[in-house]
Amino acid sequence: MAKSWGIEALGLEDSVKVFKGIEEAFGAPPLKECLMPIAMRIRDYAKGRVKTGPGSSKRGGARKHLRDLIFASSGKSDMPSVIVGVDRKKAPHAHLVEFGHGGKHPAPPHPFLRPAFDAFRKAAVDMAGKEISERIIKKIVRESKRDLEALARAARREFSTKL
């Protein structure tokens, strides 16, 4: 039996419902495959926005710059999502750079993650929509072929029993 698909997402809640429906139809791994290229583009854009300082720490050893600690990951295998963020253990100061801080030596915000997400929001929706649409079409074609083959087998059996 052929299935029909309709996707219309107006807001966040609607998008989540649609996403969950697609997850049920395809499973988490295919959705991760669709989302990972977008996550890597966001990561690279964020890395380009981070201002870098000196390359050595007070202790004399080399330190990683904040931009080197921004990552894109596929996250948990059973979840249909990807993660773009900063390693908080190695860069506990990342939020202070993103949002700024007050105190004895205040610093203004130098956002890097939020502008990256904002810059790729429309592109991410377009890319994910295109990839998911292609996968839906391929799945429908596969199911239609199976249905047609089953119908043809049934017709052959019916025809052969009448002879």
Contacts in CASP RR format, 6 or more apart in sequence:
PFRMAT RR
TARGET T0000
AUTHOR 0000-0000-0000
METHOD contacts of the structure
MODEL  1
MAKSWGIEALGLEDSVKVFKGIEEAFGAPPLKECLMPIAMRIRDYAKGRV
KTGPGSSKRGGARKHLRDLIFASSGKSDMPSVIVGVDRKKAPHAHLVEFG
HGGKHPAPPHPFLRPAFDAFRKAAVDMAGKEISERIIKKIVRESKRDLEA
LARAARREFSTKL
1 147 0 8 1.000
2 140 0 8 1.000
2 143 0 8 1.000
2 144 0 8 1.000
2 147 0 8 1.000
3 140 0 8 1.000
3 143 0 8 1.000
5 136 0 8 1.000
5 140 0 8 1.000
7 18 0 8 1.000
7 22 0 8 1.000
7 132 0 8 1.000
8 14 0 8 1.000
8 18 0 8 1.000
9 15 0 8 1.000
9 18 0 8 1.000
19 31 0 8 1.000
19 80 0 8 1.000
22 31 0 8 1.000
22 80 0 8 1.000
22 132 0 8 1.000
22 136 0 8 1.000
23 31 0 8 1.000
23 80 0 8 1.000
25 136 0 8 1.000
25 139 0 8 1.000
26 135 0 8 1.000
26 139 0 8 1.000
27 80 0 8 1.000
28 77 0 8 1.000
28 78 0 8 1.000
28 79 0 8 1.000
28 80 0 8 1.000
29 77 0 8 1.000
30 135 0 8 1.000
31 80 0 8 1.000
31 81 0 8 1.000
31 132 0 8 1.000
32 74 0 8 1.000
32 80 0 8 1.000
32 81 0 8 1.000
32 82 0 8 1.000
33 131 0 8 1.000
34 127 0 8 1.000
34 128 0 8 1.000
34 129 0 8 1.000
34 131 0 8 1.000
34 132 0 8 1.000
34 135 0 8 1.000
35 80 0 8 1.000
35 81 0 8 1.000
35 82 0 8 1.000
35 128 0 8 1.000
36 72 0 8 1.000
36 74 0 8 1.000
36 82 0 8 1.000
37 127 0 8 1.000
38 82 0 8 1.000
38 120 0 8 1.000
38 123 0 8 1.000
38 124 0 8 1.000
38 127 0 8 1.000
38 128 0 8 1.000
39 72 0 8 1.000
39 73 0 8 1.000
39 82 0 8 1.000
39 83 0 8 1.000
39 84 0 8 1.000
40 72 0 8 1.000
41 120 0 8 1.000
41 123 0 8 1.000
42 72 0 8 1.000
42 84 0 8 1.000
42 116 0 8 1.000
42 117 0 8 1.000
42 120 0 8 1.000
42 124 0 8 1.000
43 70 0 8 1.000
43 71 0 8 1.000
43 72 0 8 1.000
43 84 0 8 1.000
43 85 0 8 1.000
43 116 0 8 1.000
45 115 0 8 1.000
45 116 0 8 1.000
45 119 0 8 1.000
45 120 0 8 1.000
46 67 0 8 1.000
46 70 0 8 1.000
46 84 0 8 1.000
46 85 0 8 1.000
46 112 0 8 1.000
46 113 0 8 1.000
46 115 0 8 1.000
46 116 0 8 1.000
47 67 0 8 1.000
47 68 0 8 1.000
47 70 0 8 1.000
47 112 0 8 1.000
48 67 0 8 1.000
48 112 0 8 1.000
49 111 0 8 1.000
49 112 0 8 1.000
49 115 0 8 1.000
49 116 0 8 1.000
50 65 0 8 1.000
50 66 0 8 1.000
50 67 0 8 1.000
50 70 0 8 1.000
50 97 0 8 1.000
50 110 0 8 1.000
50 112 0 8 1.000
51 110 0 8 1.000
52 65 0 8 1.000
52 66 0 8 1.000
52 67 0 8 1.000
53 65 0 8 1.000
55 62 0 8 1.000
55 63 0 8 1.000
55 65 0 8 1.000
56 62 0 8 1.000
56 63 0 8 1.000
57 63 0 8 1.000
64 90 0 8 1.000
64 91 0 8 1.000
66 86 0 8 1.000
66 91 0 8 1.000
66 93 0 8 1.000
66 94 0 8 1.000
66 97 0 8 1.000
66 112 0 8 1.000
69 86 0 8 1.000
69 87 0 8 1.000
69 90 0 8 1.000
69 91 0 8 1.000
69 94 0 8 1.000
70 84 0 8 1.000
70 85 0 8 1.000
70 86 0 8 1.000
70 112 0 8 1.000
70 113 0 8 1.000
71 83 0 8 1.000
71 84 0 8 1.000
71 85 0 8 1.000
71 86 0 8 1.000
71 87 0 8 1.000
72 82 0 8 1.000
72 83 0 8 1.000
72 84 0 8 1.000
72 85 0 8 1.000
73 82 0 8 1.000
73 83 0 8 1.000
73 84 0 8 1.000
74 82 0 8 1.000
74 83 0 8 1.000
75 81 0 8 1.000
75 82 0 8 1.000
75 83 0 8 1.000
84 113 0 8 1.000
84 116 0 8 1.000
84 117 0 8 1.000
85 113 0 8 1.000
86 94 0 8 1.000
86 113 0 8 1.000
88 94 0 8 1.000
96 107 0 8 1.000
97 107 0 8 1.000
97 109 0 8 1.000
97 110 0 8 1.000
97 112 0 8 1.000
98 109 0 8 1.000
98 110 0 8 1.000
98 111 0 8 1.000
98 112 0 8 1.000
98 113 0 8 1.000
98 114 0 8 1.000
99 109 0 8 1.000
99 111 0 8 1.000
100 106 0 8 1.000
100 107 0 8 1.000
100 108 0 8 1.000
100 109 0 8 1.000
100 110 0 8 1.000
101 107 0 8 1.000
END
